[in-house]
Amino acid sequence: RDGDVGKMAAPAEGVISVHEKTVPPERTPPSWGNGSSMMAGGTTVSPQPLNEEQKTLLQQWLGKRDSNKQSAPGDTWPQGKVLTLEGQEKSEVRGSGDKQDQHLDVMSAMVLEGKPADAAEGQDDMVTLVGGGQFLYSTEITLQTDHGVIGCPAVPPTVDRECWEEDKAVLEWSLAPEGTLEEASMSSGWQLQELEQSLPEAILYHEILWRDWEDLSLQSHCCSDGMQARDAGSGAQFEFTLMSYNILAQDLVEQSPELYVHCHPDILSWSYRFQNILQELQHWDPDILCLQEVQENHYWEQLEPTLGMMGFTCFYKRRTGRKTDGCAICYKHDRFSLLCANPVEFFRPGIDILNRDNVALVLLLQPFVPASVSGNTPTITPLCVANTHLLYNPRRGDIKLAQLALLLAEIDKVARTAEGNCYPIILCGDLNSVPNSPLYNFIRNGTLCYLGMPAWKVSGQEDCSHQPFQGKLPVPLWPSFLRVTDSCQYVMQSESTNSDRRKYSRDFLLQFQFCEAACQRPVDLLLLEGVTDAKPEPPEYWSQRVPRITTPDMGTSFLRSPGLIQHSLSLTSVYSHFLPGKGRAEVTTMPMGFGATVDYIFFSAEPLGDGRNGGQRLYRDRVLKLLGRLTLLSEDDLWAAHGLPNPFCSSDHLCLLARFGMDMVVP
């Protein structure tokens, strides 16, 4: 409606209030025929007869009111409509717009016919004209409460004459007297701003963002996500929980404020977010914690000391260059011991495809045998844990693949045993790639043919197929001197079998052109004038010293597969990326209002087949067994919570949590 809505006091129980439009100062009342009209304060004014123009305007207004009857305020409350108000009983409000229209029709007809106003029947229902062109008339509203039926006289609505002349189909009216509203303000705390406006409701974040724990320990069939869980009743196990969490570095919040315009500034402060994140870590209490976007000063000043008091041993790797955040892996020192730790820098000078500042961490941990295990002390195989945050740029899939290949080579180096097998592996982090993208399928299926593939297609974050010029992935992806094969393994160093063997190239042989043996005349050489009669003279730059050229390492020369990369780590995802109960896809983040999954926990399992059936390789548990996982949310859930971050979740990513079991071997 036009005009401002003024504040009204809260009504008492059983009273419904609707705000009036602000009424302008009183004006001289109009003339209404031969009857009498009453001014505010009880003063009677003698009426003036209507001229023909005034009668025509009144008749036109009556016709418009009948045609626009549906827009009248009295009709906006249908018969028997129930309004549920916070802190009030349910009341049944019955509109009385028809009765009010009858009053206006009678009054208008009397004015047009020139009859006096006091000739109308029923003085209680008489429409009275007050100062400023406002009508007063009486109605009744029946409110049904638990205490019975209450008949309440309603204060007649007020009509601003200026607005009435502009839009005669609109009547601003109120259902509660001012005295009643003033008394009600002492007993109630709610108010209704407009008839069509619903009352604001508090967002129950703990209900909207509730996440269930999914127990997989008793499953013995092939799961819908291609994971076959273990049979119940297998031997003693070492169980542990692992969390992967992108906690959103504060520097990144301040560098890109346009991504968080939906958030109140108070919930974006680090002091508020740190307390929320810390409570979340304490609540889930993981044994291994993999964090991304950990700001360096926050790590050393707050996170590392706090996690140390919680029983964690922490390792941190900051991004290279001028970046202020990095990755961290923390583990409970009463459950694991460290065998080795390898920080990985993806920036390699001189290699264009590895010119970004992303990093990773690879740790090899030895689980402790629980003290509750009696008898012969069992043994537990070591566990390799890797954590990374790959490049975000959706159009540089070539860089993402090269970073991933380098990380897989580091994991293979750490987890590979002397016998050629691999320890159990857990790879987690923010990979900035969506499920079923080429990069995701490469991790799960172990192979990727990238020949002729557009760079934007690798991560699946954006669809750039409409662009006329699309960069293709180079072949090969990385140079050979990086010493990483197309199987994502480092080339092993090999020693030369003959250290005295020389490399006989043209440049090498030319260095013997003026040596002592070459300058001696053979005894049986035929003497030819101008040909063999002159002794060669060495130039001034010639040196008697012949450089020693050793055989190069044969490891730098290896076969490359054009357009094909592979790995042999046999990894599968903890999550299925779909919520069957909601019929929606899982999401781990919600940038710019669009939900997506970019965070993962992969773990080593036994493959079933080669993945050609349906494009996804199936797996079953091996040494490492998935026992449970914390369910994720859908995009609709995050929309209901006003996105991420919010007062309940203080990062723009959701945490991932899984529980694993490892068989303990008794000698």
Residue pairs with C-beta under 8 A, 6 or more apart in sequence:
1 21
1 170
1 172
1 194
2 21
2 163
2 167
2 170
3 21
3 22
3 163
3 172
4 21
4 22
5 19
5 21
5 193
5 194
6 19
6 20
6 22
7 191
8 17
8 19
8 181
8 191
9 181
9 182
9 184
9 185
9 191
10 181
10 184
10 185
10 187
10 188
10 189
10 190
10 191
11 17
11 176
11 180
11 181
11 184
11 188
11 191
12 180
12 183
12 184
12 187
12 188
13 88
13 89
13 145
13 187
13 188
14 89
14 91
14 143
14 145
14 150
14 152
15 143
15 152
15 175
15 176
15 180
15 181
15 184
16 83
16 91
16 93
16 141
16 143
16 175
16 176
16 192
17 174
17 175
17 176
17 181
17 191
17 192
18 73
18 173
18 174
18 175
18 192
18 194
18 195
19 174
19 192
19 193
19 194
20 157
20 158
20 172
20 173
20 174
21 158
21 160
21 163
21 172
23 132
23 134
23 158
23 160
24 132
24 160
24 162
25 132
26 40
26 131
26 132
27 131
27 132
27 133
27 161
29 37
29 39
29 45
29 129
29 130
29 131
29 132
29 133
30 54
30 133
30 161
31 47
31 48
31 49
31 50
31 54
32 47
32 50
32 111
32 117
32 129
33 47
33 49
33 50
33 110
33 111
33 112
33 113
33 114
33 115
33 117
34 47
34 49
34 114
34 115
34 116
35 47
35 110
35 111
35 115
35 116
35 117
35 118
35 119
36 44
36 45
36 46
36 47
36 116
36 117
36 118
37 44
37 45
37 47
37 117
37 128
37 129
38 44
38 45
38 128
38 129
38 130
39 45
39 130
39 131
40 130
40 131
47 117
49 114
50 58
50 111
50 112
55 112
58 108
58 111
58 112
59 112
61 168
62 105
62 108
64 168
64 169
65 72
65 101
65 104
65 168
65 169
68 169
69 75
69 101
71 169
71 170
72 97
72 101
72 169
72 170
72 171
73 97
73 157
73 170
73 171
73 172
73 173
73 195
74 95
74 96
74 97
74 98
74 100
74 101
74 171
74 173
75 95
75 97
76 95
76 195
76 196
77 93
77 94
77 95
77 97
77 195
78 95
79 94
79 95
80 92
80 94
81 92
81 93
82 90
82 91
82 92
82 93
83 90
83 91
83 93
84 90
85 91
85 190
85 192
85 199
86 190
86 199
87 188
87 189
87 190
88 188
88 190
89 145
89 146
90 144
90 145
91 143
91 144
91 145
92 142
92 143
92 144
93 141
93 143
94 141
94 142
96 139
96 140
96 141
96 154
99 139
100 137
100 139
103 125
103 127
103 137
104 127
104 135
106 120
106 127
107 117
107 120
107 127
110 116
110 117
110 119
110 120
111 117
117 126
118 126
120 126
124 138
125 137
125 138
126 137
127 135
127 136
127 137
128 135
128 136
128 137
129 135
130 136
132 160
132 161
133 159
133 160
133 161
133 164
134 158
134 159
134 160
134 161
135 156
135 157
135 158
135 159
136 156
137 156
138 153
138 154
138 156
139 153
139 154
139 156
140 151
140 152
140 153
140 154
141 151
141 152
141 154
141 175
142 149
142 150
142 151
143 149
143 150
143 152
154 174
154 175
154 176
155 174
155 175
155 176
155 177
155 178
156 173
157 171
157 172
157 173
157 174
158 172
158 173
158 174
159 171
159 172
160 172
163 170
163 172
164 170
164 171
176 184
190 199
192 199
203 640
203 641
203 642
205 641
205 646
205 647
205 648
205 649
206 648
208 637
208 640
208 641
209 633
209 637
209 641
209 646
209 648
209 649
211 630
211 631
211 632
211 633
212 630
212 631
213 628
213 629
213 630
213 631
214 628
214 629
214 630
214 631
215 627
215 628
216 223
216 229
216 626
216 627
216 628
216 629
217 229
217 230
217 232
217 627
217 628
217 661
218 232
219 229
219 230
220 229
220 230
220 231
220 232
221 228
221 229
222 228
222 618
222 620
223 229
223 576
224 576
224 578
224 580
225 573
225 575
225 576
225 577
225 578
226 572
226 616
226 617
226 618
226 619
227 572
227 576
227 605
227 618
227 619
227 620
227 621
227 626
228 608
228 618
228 619
228 620
228 621
229 621
229 625
229 626
230 621
230 625
230 661
234 625
234 663
235 663
235 664
236 373
236 378
236 663
236 664
236 666
237 625
237 661
237 662
237 663
237 664
238 367
238 369
238 370
238 380
238 661
238 662
238 663
238 664
239 627
239 659
239 660
239 661
239 662
240 287
240 288
240 335
240 367
240 659
240 660
240 662
241 284
241 285
241 286
241 287
241 288
241 657
241 658
241 659
241 660
242 286
242 287
242 288
242 289
242 290
242 385
242 426
242 428
242 601
242 657
242 658
242 659
242 660
243 281
243 284
243 286
243 288
243 289
243 290
243 655
243 656
243 657
244 290
244 292
244 387
244 428
244 429
244 599
244 600
244 601
244 655
244 656
245 277
245 280
245 281
245 289
245 290
245 291
245 292
245 651
245 653
245 655
245 656
246 291
246 292
246 293
246 389
246 430
246 589
246 599
246 651
246 652
246 653
247 273
247 277
247 291
247 292
247 293
247 294
247 651
247 653
248 273
248 293
248 645
248 650
248 651
248 652
248 653
249 293
249 294
249 295
249 298
249 324
249 325
250 270
250 273
250 295
250 298
251 295
251 324
251 325
252 293
252 325
253 260
253 268
259 591
259 592
259 652
260 268
260 645
260 652
262 642
262 643
263 643
263 645
263 646
264 647
266 272
267 273
267 645
267 646
267 647
267 650
268 645
270 298
272 650
273 645
273 650
273 651
274 298
274 302
274 650
276 648
276 649
276 650
277 650
277 651
278 306
280 655
281 289
281 307
281 310
282 310
284 630
284 655
284 657
286 657
287 331
287 332
287 335
287 336
288 329
288 330
288 331
288 332
288 336
288 365
288 385
288 426
289 307
289 312
289 328
289 329
289 330
289 331
290 327
290 328
290 329
290 385
290 387
290 428
290 429
291 303
291 327
291 328
291 329
291 330
291 387
292 327
292 387
292 388
292 389
292 429
292 430
293 325
293 389
293 430
294 303
294 316
294 325
294 326
294 327
294 328
295 324
295 325
296 316
296 318
296 324
296 325
296 326
297 324
299 314
299 316
299 326
299 328
303 314
303 328
304 314
304 316
307 314
307 330
308 314
311 332
311 333
311 334
312 330
312 331
312 332
312 333
313 330
313 331
313 332
313 333
313 338
314 328
314 329
314 330
315 328
315 329
315 330
315 341
315 343
315 361
315 363
316 326
316 327
316 328
316 361
317 326
317 327
317 328
317 343
317 344
317 359
317 360
317 361
318 324
318 325
318 326
318 359
319 325
319 326
319 357
319 358
319 359
320 345
320 347
320 357
320 359
321 347
321 357
323 357
326 359
327 359
327 360
327 361
327 387
327 388
327 389
327 429
328 361
328 387
329 361
329 363
329 385
329 387
331 338
331 363
331 365
331 385
334 368
335 367
335 368
336 365
336 366
336 367
336 368
336 383
337 365
337 366
337 368
338 363
338 364
338 365
338 366
339 364
339 365
339 366
339 382
340 363
340 364
340 414
341 361
341 362
341 363
341 364
342 361
342 362
342 363
342 410
342 413
342 414
343 359
343 360
343 361
343 362
344 359
344 360
344 361
344 362
344 388
344 406
344 407
344 410
345 359
346 354
346 356
346 357
346 358
346 359
346 360
346 402
346 403
346 406
346 407
347 354
347 355
347 356
347 357
347 358
348 354
348 355
348 482
351 478
351 479
351 482
353 398
353 399
353 402
353 474
353 477
353 478
354 399
354 402
354 403
354 406
354 478
354 482
355 399
356 391
356 399
356 403
358 388
358 389
358 390
358 391
358 403
359 388
359 389
360 386
360 387
360 388
360 389
360 407
360 410
360 429
361 386
361 387
361 388
362 384
362 385
362 386
362 407
362 410
362 411
362 414
363 384
363 385
363 386
364 382
364 383
364 384
364 385
364 414
364 415
364 423
365 382
365 383
365 384
365 385
366 380
366 382
366 383
367 380
367 382
367 383
367 662
369 377
369 378
369 379
369 380
369 664
373 664
375 666
376 666
376 667
377 667
378 664
378 665
378 666
378 667
379 664
379 665
379 667
380 662
380 664
380 665
381 423
381 424
381 623
381 662
381 665
382 423
382 424
383 423
383 424
383 425
383 426
383 624
383 662
384 411
384 414
384 415
384 422
384 423
384 424
384 425
384 426
385 425
385 426
385 428
386 407
386 410
386 411
386 425
386 426
386 427
386 428
386 429
387 428
387 429
388 403
388 407
388 427
388 429
388 430
388 431
389 429
389 430
389 432
390 400
390 403
390 404
390 429
390 430
390 431
390 432
390 433
391 399
391 400
391 403
391 432
392 432
393 399
394 432
394 456
394 459
394 461
394 462
394 464
395 455
395 456
395 462
395 464
395 471
396 455
397 438
397 439
397 453
397 454
397 455
397 456
397 457
397 458
397 459
397 473
398 455
398 458
398 471
398 473
398 474
398 477
400 431
400 432
400 433
400 439
400 458
400 459
401 439
401 442
401 448
401 450
401 458
401 473
401 477
401 565
402 477
402 478
404 431
404 439
404 442
404 443
405 477
405 478
405 484
405 488
405 565
405 567
406 478
406 482
406 484
407 427
408 488
408 567
408 569
409 484
409 488
409 489
409 490
411 425
411 427
411 569
412 422
412 488
412 489
412 490
412 567
412 568
412 569
413 489
413 490
415 422
415 423
415 424
415 425
415 569
416 422
417 423
422 568
422 569
422 604
424 603
424 604
424 622
424 623
424 624
424 662
425 569
425 571
425 602
425 603
425 604
425 624
426 601
426 602
426 603
426 604
426 624
426 660
427 443
427 569
427 571
427 600
427 601
427 602
427 603
428 599
428 600
428 601
428 602
428 656
429 599
429 600
430 598
430 599
430 653
431 439
431 440
431 598
431 599
431 600
432 459
432 461
432 598
433 439
433 440
433 458
433 459
433 460
433 461
433 598
434 440
434 459
434 460
434 461
434 596
434 597
434 598
435 573
435 577
435 597
436 460
436 615
437 457
437 458
437 459
437 460
437 461
438 448
438 450
438 453
438 457
438 458
438 460
439 448
439 458
439 459
439 460
440 460
440 600
441 448
441 615
441 616
442 448
442 565
442 567
443 571
443 602
444 571
444 572
444 573
444 602
444 611
444 616
444 617
445 610
445 611
445 615
445 616
445 617
446 566
446 567
446 568
446 569
446 570
446 571
446 607
446 611
446 617
447 564
447 565
447 566
448 564
448 565
448 566
449 563
449 564
450 458
450 473
450 475
450 477
450 563
450 564
450 565
451 473
451 475
451 562
451 563
451 564
452 472
452 473
452 563
453 472
453 473
454 464
454 465
454 470
454 471
454 472
454 473
455 470
455 471
455 472
455 473
456 462
456 463
456 464
456 470
456 471
458 473
461 596
461 598
464 470
475 562
475 563
476 486
476 560
476 562
477 565
478 484
480 556
480 557
480 558
480 560
481 556
483 490
483 491
483 555
483 556
484 490
484 491
485 491
485 558
485 560
486 560
486 561
486 564
486 565
486 566
487 565
487 566
487 567
487 568
488 565
488 566
488 567
491 555
491 556
491 558
492 555
493 553
493 555
494 553
494 554
494 555
496 550
496 551
496 553
496 554
498 551
499 550
501 550
501 551
502 508
502 548
502 549
502 550
503 549
503 550
503 551
503 552
508 549
511 546
511 547
512 518
512 546
513 536
513 542
514 536
514 537
514 538
514 539
514 542
515 544
515 546
516 544
518 536
519 535
519 536
519 538
521 532
521 535
525 532
526 532
527 533
569 604
570 604
570 605
570 606
570 607
570 619
571 602
571 603
571 604
571 605
572 602
572 603
572 605
572 617
572 619
573 600
573 601
573 602
574 600
574 601
574 602
574 603
574 626
574 629
574 656
574 658
575 586
575 597
575 600
575 601
575 629
575 632
575 656
576 586
577 585
577 586
577 597
578 584
578 585
578 586
579 585
579 586
579 631
579 632
579 634
582 634
582 636
584 634
584 635
584 636
585 595
585 597
585 634
585 635
586 597
586 632
586 633
586 634
587 595
587 596
587 597
587 632
587 633
587 634
587 635
587 638
587 654
588 596
588 597
588 598
588 599
588 632
588 653
588 654
588 656
589 595
589 596
589 597
589 598
589 599
589 644
589 652
589 653
589 654
590 596
590 635
590 638
590 643
590 644
590 652
591 652
593 639
593 643
594 635
595 634
595 635
595 638
597 632
598 653
599 653
599 654
599 656
600 656
601 656
601 658
603 624
603 626
603 658
603 660
604 622
604 623
604 624
605 619
605 620
605 621
605 622
605 624
606 619
606 620
606 621
606 622
607 617
607 618
607 619
608 617
608 618
608 619
608 620
609 617
609 618
610 617
611 617
611 618
623 662
623 663
624 660
624 661
624 662
625 660
625 661
625 662
625 663
626 658
626 659
626 660
627 659
627 660
627 661
628 658
628 659
629 656
629 657
629 658
629 659
630 655
630 656
630 657
630 658
632 654
632 656
633 654
638 644
641 648
641 649
644 651
644 652
644 653
644 654
645 651
645 652
